[in-house]
């Protein structure tokens, strides 16, 4: 980050008040009577109604519009294991996105606990407070265990956005990218760089959308995930192990239709891109430096369909297209969980919206009316106001 940009970011967080969120009263608090209704003795009436019928909590409190964004700071995007305290600006940022795009209120909670069982106990104890839980920036493989156990115990939606929000947005980009390339998901070969929580969640959802498991090749920092490998393996990764003598990304990328990068900058080399199939779809999503820069990929061949995680290139794959709206929909219908069918519906809603004609709000936000579905426009822009009416009801 340039020094000027860094200072601008620090000033943004510091002024005119420290941080990015605050609590605002939704009822008048002007007179003595207002006070007696808001707190003692009037508040007792609301409490008694909830005792009589727990469902009344949604009528008399803000629980039905309140999401907990919860982390232990062990896997913060681009920063790593920075701990609970230093992760707070990220969680506040998530909170403002929930509010801006879906009108949802958020309490961000940073927990200084790395033991997954203890973390589960702490979060599960917060069920009475929230209508839903958004887990954020918890490292793999612990994140799988934490989410799984919480979903089993809690009767409200629990959603690990690093896994499922990423997967939904990525899958929408893949669906549309393959449509542009004129390919069917059942026929393509996909290679990943990265085998963390986000990558594995993407693969699981892609399989549910029709990608054959045997068409998937997974690589990580140790190379190809193959049968019999011992180093850096776990049960979740083992599902994608292949019986092969190939050991490197360069070996398995040949003939690939799709490259999915959720790893580190500059791991996909131009000479690897040259060996991919015609009209390859490259999703280089590492931040801030993608697995390959678009200009480097396009220098090798001109038939590439390219997406990154950055806003300064076309086709930014950003979770903000998903998480505010899937929570909006889940809370509006009183869902107790976010199902795979809901995730698949969100994928198709995002993909289909990109194919519609653009409106003036989008054009004004991005300073151009030249936005139409194709190689440089695979998924909607974050400021598209139609996202909430397409995804939430889906």
Secondary structure, DSSP 4 states (H G I P E B T S, - for coil): --HHHHHHHHHHHHSSSSSS-----SS---SHHHHHHHSTTTHHHHHHHHHH-GGGHHHHSSGGGEEEEEE-SSSBTTTBS-HHHHTHHHHHHHHHHHHHHH--EEEEEE-----HHHHHHHHHTTTTT-SEEEE-S--TTHHHHHHHHHHHH-SSEEEEHHHHHHHHHHHHHHHHHHHHHT--GGG--EEEE--SHHHHHHHHHHHHTT--GGGEEEEETTEE-BTT--TT--HHHHTT-B--S--SHHHHSTT-SEEEE-S-TT-S-HHHHTTSPTT-EEEE--SSS-SS-HHHHHHH-S--EEEES-TTSSSB--GGGTHHHHHHHHHHTT-SS--HHHHHHHHHHHHHHHTSPP-HHHHHHHT-S---SBTTBSS--TT-TTHHHHHTT-
